[in-house]
Amino acid sequence: MYVCICNGVTDRQIREAAEAGCDSVSEMTMRTGAGASCGSCLGLVAELIDEARARRALPLPVLARAA
């Protein structure tokens, strides 16, 4: 799905960049171009970054008990 129609940036590109460590909307704009034109996609970009951040921070209770 296209997140940024102005610059042709897809949700897959945003998710991949977020998983690779891109952790802010401004950095995502620099890396992918998302939001660099009209900016109407910035809210969705932020949501996708937050989702990736939450997945990275997901606690693993089994590992916590093993430690």
N, C-alpha and C positions, 0 to 999 in steps of 0.2 A: 504494500500500500504506500502511496506517496504521502509523505508528511509535509514536505515543502515542495509545492508544485512549481513555485517560481524558479527554483534551482534544481528540480528533479531529484530530490533526496528521498530515499525510501526509509520505512521503519527498520528494515533489515540493516541498512547502512548505519543508522543511528544506534541500533542495538549492538552491532559489532564494535563500533567506536566506544560505546559505553562499557562494554565488556573488556575492551582493551585498556580501560583506565580513564577515558574522557569523562570527567566528573562535574562539568559545569556547562551551562547553556552557552556561555561565551566561547569556551574552548570547542564545543561542538560546532558552533558557527564557523570558527576558524578551520576546523578539520574537514567539515562536510559542506559548508556553505548554507546549511539550513538556517533560515531566519535572516539571512543577510540582505534580502530585498524588502519585502513588505512587513515581515515579522509576525504575521498572523499565526504561524505554526509554532511559535516559541513555547506556548503552554503545553502542547503535546510533546515537544522535544524535552521539556523539563520532566513531564510525567514518565517518559521512556527512560530518562537518566535515573530517576528515582526508583523505578522498577528494577533496573540493573543493579543499583546500589543496594536495594533491599535483598536481592538474590545473593549478592556477595556477602552480606552481613547475616544471612540466615544462620541461626545457631544450629549446631549439630549436637543434640543432647547425648548421643552415644559417645562421641569423642570427648565431651565435657566430663562424662562419668568415668571414662577410661584414664583421664589425666590425674 
